[in-house]
Amino acid sequence: MEIDKNQIIEQLKSLGKHDEAKQAEGELPDKVDTDQHAGLLDKFGVNPQDLLGRLGGMFGN
C-alpha cells in the first residue's frame, strides 16, 4: 500500500519523534510503499501496520 510521506511525518511528530520526522522528510519518497520501503519505515520507528490502522481510523474503516 502507498502512503503519502506527509502522513508518516505527521505521525512521527505526533509521537514526539521530531528528529526522526526531519530525517524522514529528507529520505522518504513522496509516496511510500509500505512493502518496498519497510526498511526505511523501520529505521524511523514506524510500524506499517500501526500506521495503516491509524489511517483506517481516520477514514472510518
N, CA, C and O atoms as a printed pandas DataFrame, in Angstrom:
     atom_number atom_name residue_name chain_id  residue_number  x_coord  y_coord  z_coord
0              1         N          MET        A               1    0.839   -1.180    0.000
1              2        CA          MET        A               1    0.000    0.000    0.000
2              3         C          MET        A               1    0.880    1.237    0.000
3              4         O          MET        A               1    1.926    1.260    0.649
4              5         N          GLU        A               2    0.461    2.262   -0.723
5              6        CA          GLU        A               2    1.201    3.512   -0.740
6              7         C          GLU        A               2    0.582    4.510    0.238
7              8         O          GLU        A               2   -0.637    4.646    0.340
8              9         N          ILE        A               3    1.466    5.196    0.947
9             10        CA          ILE        A               3    1.051    6.208    1.916
10            11         C          ILE        A               3    1.819    7.484    1.609
11            12         O          ILE        A               3    3.008    7.437    1.293
12            13         N          ASP        A               4    1.157    8.597    1.700
13            14        CA          ASP        A               4    1.801    9.877    1.480
14            15         C          ASP        A               4    2.843   10.129    2.569
15            16         O          ASP        A               4    2.585    9.926    3.755
16            17         N          LYS        A               5    4.009   10.569    2.148
17            18        CA          LYS        A               5    5.110   10.829    3.086
18            19         C          LYS        A               5    4.688   11.773    4.207
19            20         O          LYS        A               5    5.098   11.592    5.353
20            21         N          ASN        A               6    3.882   12.768    3.892
21            22        CA          ASN        A               6    3.470   13.744    4.906
22            23         C          ASN        A               6    2.673   13.113    6.036
23            24         O          ASN        A               6    2.753   13.568    7.177
24            25         N          GLN        A               7    1.911   12.081    5.738
25            26        CA          GLN        A               7    1.157   11.390    6.792
26            27         C          GLN        A               7    2.108   10.695    7.765
27            28         O          GLN        A               7    1.870   10.676    8.972
28            29         N          ILE        A               8    3.171   10.132    7.236
29            30        CA          ILE        A               8    4.165    9.471    8.091
30            31         C          ILE        A               8    4.882   10.506    8.950
31            32         O          ILE        A               8    5.096   10.296   10.144
32            33         N          ILE        A               9    5.248   11.619    8.335
33            34        CA          ILE        A               9    5.936   12.676    9.072
34            35         C          ILE        A               9    5.039   13.222   10.183
35            36         O          ILE        A               9    5.506   13.459   11.297
36            37         N          GLU        A              10    3.767   13.419    9.888
37            38        CA          GLU        A              10    2.840   13.908   10.914
38            39         C          GLU        A              10    2.692   12.904   12.052
39            40         O          GLU        A              10    2.579   13.295   13.214
40            41         N          GLN        A              11    2.692   11.613   11.727
41            42        CA          GLN        A              11    2.594   10.599   12.779
42            43         C          GLN        A              11    3.826   10.661   13.676
43            44         O          GLN        A              11    3.713   10.615   14.901
44            45         N          LEU        A              12    4.995   10.766   13.064
45            46        CA          LEU        A              12    6.224   10.851   13.856
46            47         C          LEU        A              12    6.188   12.072   14.770
47            48         O          LEU        A              12    6.543   11.983   15.946
48            49         N          LYS        A              13    5.768   13.191   14.240
49            50        CA          LYS        A              13    5.689   14.414   15.051
50            51         C          LYS        A              13    4.693   14.252   16.202
51            52         O          LYS        A              13    4.946   14.699   17.321
52            53         N          SER        A              14    3.563   13.610   15.914
53            54        CA          SER        A              14    2.545   13.441   16.959
54            55         C          SER        A              14    3.041   12.531   18.081
55            56         O          SER        A              14    2.558   12.601   19.211
56            57         N          LEU        A              15    4.014   11.678   17.754
57            58        CA          LEU        A              15    4.604   10.797   18.759
58            59         C          LEU        A              15    5.807   11.441   19.445
59            60         O          LEU        A              15    6.464   10.813   20.276
60            61         N          GLY        A              16    6.095   12.702   19.091
61            62        CA          GLY        A              16    7.221   13.400   19.695
62            63         C          GLY        A              16    8.560   13.041   19.092
63            64         O          GLY        A              16    9.601   13.350   19.672
64            65         N          LYS        A              17    8.556   12.394   17.938
65            66        CA          LYS        A              17    9.794   11.977   17.270
66            67         C          LYS        A              17   10.174   13.006   16.207
67            68         O          LYS        A              17   10.168   12.713   15.011
68            69         N          HIS        A              18   10.499   14.199   16.655
69            70        CA          HIS        A              18   10.763   15.303   15.739
70            71         C          HIS        A              18   12.051   15.117   14.949
71            72         O          HIS        A              18   12.110   15.496   13.779
72            73         N          ASP        A              19   13.075   14.548   15.554
73            74        CA          ASP        A              19   14.323   14.302   14.823
74            75         C          ASP        A              19   14.104   13.285   13.718
75            76         O          ASP        A              19   14.589   13.457   12.600
76            77         N          GLU        A              20   13.363   12.214   14.038
77            78        CA          GLU        A              20   13.062   11.196   13.041
78            79         C          GLU        A              20   12.210   11.774   11.915
79            80         O          GLU        A              20   12.404   11.438   10.747
80            81         N          ALA        A              21   11.269   12.643   12.270
81            82        CA          ALA        A              21   10.397   13.264   11.268
82            83         C          ALA        A              21   11.218   14.099   10.296
83            84         O          ALA        A              21   10.990   14.060    9.087
84            85         N          LYS        A              22   12.160   14.843   10.821
85            86        CA          LYS        A              22   13.001   15.684    9.972
86            87         C          LYS        A              22   13.860   14.822    9.048
87            88         O          LYS        A              22   14.012   15.129    7.865
88            89         N          GLN        A              23   14.410   13.758    9.588
89            90        CA          GLN        A              23   15.238   12.861    8.787
90            91         C          GLN        A              23   14.385   12.144    7.738
91            92         O          GLN        A              23   14.810   11.993    6.592
92            93         N          ALA        A              24   13.197   11.705    8.121
93            94        CA          ALA        A              24   12.302   11.006    7.198
94            95         C          ALA        A              24   11.894   11.916    6.051
95            96         O          ALA        A              24   11.753   11.464    4.914
96            97         N          GLU        A              25   11.707   13.179    6.343
97            98        CA          GLU        A              25   11.313   14.139    5.305
98            99         C          GLU        A              25   12.345   14.192    4.190
99           100         O          GLU        A              25   11.992   14.359    3.022
100          101         N          GLY        A              26   13.615   14.050    4.543
101          102        CA          GLY        A              26   14.678   14.092    3.547
102          103         C          GLY        A              26   14.934   12.764    2.857
103          104         O          GLY        A              26   15.474   12.738    1.751
104          105         N          GLU        A              27   14.555   11.656    3.491
105          106        CA          GLU        A              27   14.901   10.347    2.962
106          107         C          GLU        A              27   13.763    9.580    2.296
107          108         O          GLU        A              27   14.001    8.775    1.396
108          109         N          LEU        A              28   12.543    9.822    2.730
109          110        CA          LEU        A              28   11.420    9.071    2.168
110          111         C          LEU        A              28   10.960    9.683    0.849
111          112         O          LEU        A              28   11.017   10.900    0.670
112          113         N          PRO        A              29   10.508    8.846   -0.065
113          114        CA          PRO        A              29    9.915    9.375   -1.307
114          115         C          PRO        A              29    8.543    9.976   -1.000
115          116         O          PRO        A              29    7.988    9.739    0.073
116          117         N          ASP        A              30    7.996   10.751   -1.937
117          118        CA          ASP        A              30    6.689   11.388   -1.720
118          119         C          ASP        A              30    5.594   10.371   -1.450
119          120         O          ASP        A              30    4.720   10.602   -0.614
120          121         N          LYS        A              31    5.638    9.247   -2.154
121          122        CA          LYS        A              31    4.698    8.149   -1.936
122          123         C          LYS        A              31    5.506    6.965   -1.406
123          124         O          LYS        A              31    6.406    6.464   -2.080
124          125         N          VAL        A              32    5.181    6.532   -0.210
125          126        CA          VAL        A              32    5.911    5.458    0.455
126          127         C          VAL        A              32    5.133    4.161    0.299
127          128         O          VAL        A              32    3.982    4.059    0.726
128          129         N          ASP        A              33    5.769    3.177   -0.314
129          130        CA          ASP        A              33    5.181    1.845   -0.432
130          131         C          ASP        A              33    5.545    1.080    0.836
131          132         O          ASP        A              33    6.724    0.891    1.133
132          133         N          THR        A              34    4.536    0.640    1.580
133          134        CA          THR        A              34    4.795    0.014    2.879
134          135         C          THR        A              34    5.605   -1.267    2.766
135          136         O          THR        A              34    6.301   -1.635    3.712
136          137         N          ASP        A              35    5.531   -1.958    1.629
137          138        CA          ASP        A              35    6.339   -3.164    1.436
138          139         C          ASP        A              35    7.741   -2.820    0.960
139          140         O          ASP        A              35    8.733   -3.280    1.525
140          141         N          GLN        A              36    7.808   -2.017   -0.070
141          142        CA          GLN        A              36    9.089   -1.667   -0.682
142          143         C          GLN        A              36    9.979   -0.861    0.263
143          144         O          GLN        A              36   11.199   -1.025    0.249
144          145         N          HIS        A              37    9.393   -0.006    1.070
145          146        CA          HIS        A              37   10.162    0.879    1.943
146          147         C          HIS        A              37   10.093    0.467    3.418
147          148         O          HIS        A              37   10.293    1.295    4.307
148          149         N          ALA        A              38    9.812   -0.800    3.670
149          150        CA          ALA        A              38    9.691   -1.292    5.046
150          151         C          ALA        A              38   10.958   -1.028    5.852
151          152         O          ALA        A              38   10.882   -0.707    7.038
152          153         N          GLY        A              39   12.105   -1.158    5.229
153          154        CA          GLY        A              39   13.373   -0.919    5.919
154          155         C          GLY        A              39   13.511    0.521    6.385
155          156         O          GLY        A              39   13.960    0.778    7.502
156          157         N          LEU        A              40   13.127    1.456    5.532
157          158        CA          LEU        A              40   13.178    2.870    5.917
158          159         C          LEU        A              40   12.176    3.170    7.021
159          160         O          LEU        A              40   12.482    3.894    7.967
160          161         N          LEU        A              41   10.983    2.614    6.897
161          162        CA          LEU        A              41    9.979    2.831    7.942
162          163         C          LEU        A              41   10.476    2.298    9.283
163          164         O          LEU        A              41   10.293    2.938   10.319
164          165         N          ASP        A              42   11.100    1.134    9.258
165          166        CA          ASP        A              42   11.654    0.547   10.481
166          167         C          ASP        A              42   12.753    1.439   11.059
167          168         O          ASP        A              42   12.859    1.610   12.273
168          169         N          LYS        A              43   13.561    1.997   10.174
169          170        CA          LYS        A              43   14.645    2.889   10.602
170          171         C          LYS        A              43   14.107    4.072   11.408
171          172         O          LYS        A              43   14.748    4.533   12.352
172          173         N          PHE        A              44   12.932    4.555   11.029
173          174        CA          PHE        A              44   12.331    5.698   11.714
174          175         C          PHE        A              44   11.373    5.285   12.820
175          176         O          PHE        A              44   10.724    6.134   13.432
176          177         N          GLY        A              45   11.283    3.987   13.078
177          178        CA          GLY        A              45   10.429    3.500   14.154
178          179         C          GLY        A              45    8.960    3.510   13.808
179          180         O          GLY        A              45    8.111    3.632   14.691
180          181         N          VAL        A              46    8.647    3.381   12.512
181          182        CA          VAL        A              46    7.259    3.371   12.064
182          183         C          VAL        A              46    6.876    1.946   11.704
183          184         O          VAL        A              46    7.481    1.333   10.825
184          185         N          ASN        A              47    5.865    1.425   12.389
185          186        CA          ASN        A              47    5.340    0.107   12.063
186          187         C          ASN        A              47    4.235    0.304   11.031
187          188         O          ASN        A              47    3.223    0.940   11.326
188          189         N          PRO        A              48    4.417   -0.232    9.827
189          190        CA          PRO        A              48    3.398   -0.028    8.790
190          191         C          PRO        A              48    2.001   -0.469    9.219
191          192         O          PRO        A              48    1.020    0.173    8.844
192          193         N          GLN        A              49    1.888   -1.537    9.987
193          194        CA          GLN        A              49    0.567   -1.995   10.432
194          195         C          GLN        A              49   -0.077   -0.988   11.375
195          196         O          GLN        A              49   -1.282   -0.751   11.297
196          197         N          ASP        A              50    0.716   -0.390   12.267
197          198        CA          ASP        A              50    0.188    0.647   13.155
198          199         C          ASP        A              50   -0.252    1.858   12.349
199          200         O          ASP        A              50   -1.305    2.444   12.602
200          201         N          LEU        A              51    0.572    2.219   11.376
201          202        CA          LEU        A              51    0.252    3.374   10.543
202          203         C          LEU        A              51   -1.023    3.132    9.751
203          204         O          LEU        A              51   -1.880    4.014    9.682
204          205         N          LEU        A              52   -1.164    1.964    9.158
205          206        CA          LEU        A              52   -2.360    1.646    8.392
206          207         C          LEU        A              52   -3.589    1.624    9.291
207          208         O          LEU        A              52   -4.667    2.052    8.879
208          209         N          GLY        A              53   -3.434    1.131   10.513
209          210        CA          GLY        A              53   -4.546    1.126   11.457
210          211         C          GLY        A              53   -4.995    2.529   11.805
211          212         O          GLY        A              53   -6.195    2.791   11.893
212          213         N          ARG        A              54   -4.051    3.437   12.005
213          214        CA          ARG        A              54   -4.395    4.829   12.320
214          215         C          ARG        A              54   -5.057    5.501   11.124
215          216         O          ARG        A              54   -6.022    6.248   11.284
216          217         N          LEU        A              55   -4.543    5.236    9.927
217          218        CA          LEU        A              55   -5.119    5.840    8.732
218          219         C          LEU        A              55   -6.520    5.292    8.502
219          220         O          LEU        A              55   -7.421    6.028    8.100
220          221         N          GLY        A              56   -6.704    4.002    8.754
221          222        CA          GLY        A              56   -8.022    3.402    8.605
222          223         C          GLY        A              56   -9.022    4.053    9.527
223          224         O          GLY        A              56  -10.174    4.266    9.148
224          225         N          GLY        A              57   -8.598    4.369   10.731
225          226        CA          GLY        A              57   -9.477    5.037   11.677
226          227         C          GLY        A              57   -9.842    6.431   11.227
227          228         O          GLY        A              57  -10.936    6.915   11.518
228          229         N          MET        A              58   -8.931    7.086   10.516
229          230        CA          MET        A              58   -9.201    8.419   10.008
230          231         C          MET        A              58  -10.276    8.401    8.947
231          232         O          MET        A              58  -11.000    9.382    8.780
232          233         N          PHE        A              59  -10.390    7.289    8.219
233          234        CA          PHE        A              59  -11.343    7.189    7.124
234          235         C          PHE        A              59  -12.610    6.437    7.524
235          236         O          PHE        A              59  -13.472    6.175    6.685
236          237         N          GLY        A              60  -12.721    6.092    8.803
237          238        CA          GLY        A              60  -13.918    5.425    9.294
238          239         C          GLY        A              60  -14.004    3.972    8.938
239          240         O          GLY        A              60  -15.097    3.405    8.939
240          241         N          ASN        A              61  -12.879    3.340    8.629
241          242        CA          ASN        A              61  -12.876    1.897    8.299
242          243         C          ASN        A              61  -12.814    1.060    9.542
243          244         O          ASN        A              61  -12.803   -0.168    9.459
